[in-house]
Amino acid sequence: MSVDLDKPTRLALKKQAHHLKPIVQSGAAGLSDAVLAEIDRGLTDHELIKIKLVADDKATFKAEVQQACETLEATCIQQIGRTATLYRPNPDET
């Protein structure tokens, strides 16, 4: 279950994420349980994060981002190159 965002909210999050550096980077193993755990921790701590995934091609990258979003109940705000910006509201703050 990802969060449906309206266009103004999505644009505001893109603007907010512009200066962020990727805080999680996958290795040769791809989207492993350890990488998912780190993404989950980052989303819990910050709500809005950038991740960098090593993928063979664009389709693989998109599939891995979608898998991460579905697994962690996050929303992909944008994808540029091999970097994706993910958002998940902190349930403790809503």
N, C-alpha and C positions, 0 to 999 in steps of 0.2 A: 504494500500500500504506500505509494508515494504521495507527496503533497502536491495538489494542483495549485499552481500559482498563476495569478493574472499577470498581464504583460507589464504594468508599472512595477509590480513587486519583483518580477524577474529581472527587469532592467536595473532596479535599485540594487539587487544582489550582485549583478554583474559588475556594477560600478564599485560596490564595496569590496569585491574580490579582486579587482584589478591589480592592486599592489601586493597581493598575497603570493608567497612562494609555495611550491608544492611541499607538503609536510610528510607525504607517504610516497614511496617509490617502490614499484614491484621489481623483482629480479627475474632471473631466468626461469624460475618456477611459475611465473605468472601470478594469477590471482589466488594465492594460497590462503589457508586459514589464518596464518600469521599476518598476512597483508590485510585481510578483511578485519581482523581484530584491531590492527593499527588504525584503519580507516574509521572503524566504529568508535575507537577512543578519541580520535580527532574530531569526529562529528559531535560526540558527547561534550567535549571540552569547548569547541569553538562554533558549532552549528554550521559554519561555512568554511570549507577547506578546498584546497587544490590537491590533486593527486596526479602522479605521473606513472603510467603503466607501460611496461615494455611489451610490445605486441608485434607480430610479424607483419600485419597489414591493418588497414583501416577497419575492415569488417570485424576482425578479431578484437581490436581495441574497443569498438562500439559494443560488441557482445560482452566484453569484460566489464565495461562501465555499467551496462544494463544489469548484469548479474549482481554487481556490487550494490546498485540502487535497490534492486528487488530484495536482496538478502538483508540489507541494512535499513530498509524502509526510508531511503533518501531520494532526493530529486536531483537530477543532473541539470545544472543551470546552463552550462556551456561546455563545448569541447573544442579545443584548439590544438592541432597537432596531436601529440600523445599525452596532453594534459587535459584533465577534466575538472570542473568545479562542481562540487557536490554540496547540497544543503539538506539539513534535517533539523527541524525546530526541536529545541530541548524541551522535553515534556515537563520538566521541573519548573520551567519559567513561563509556561502558558496557563 
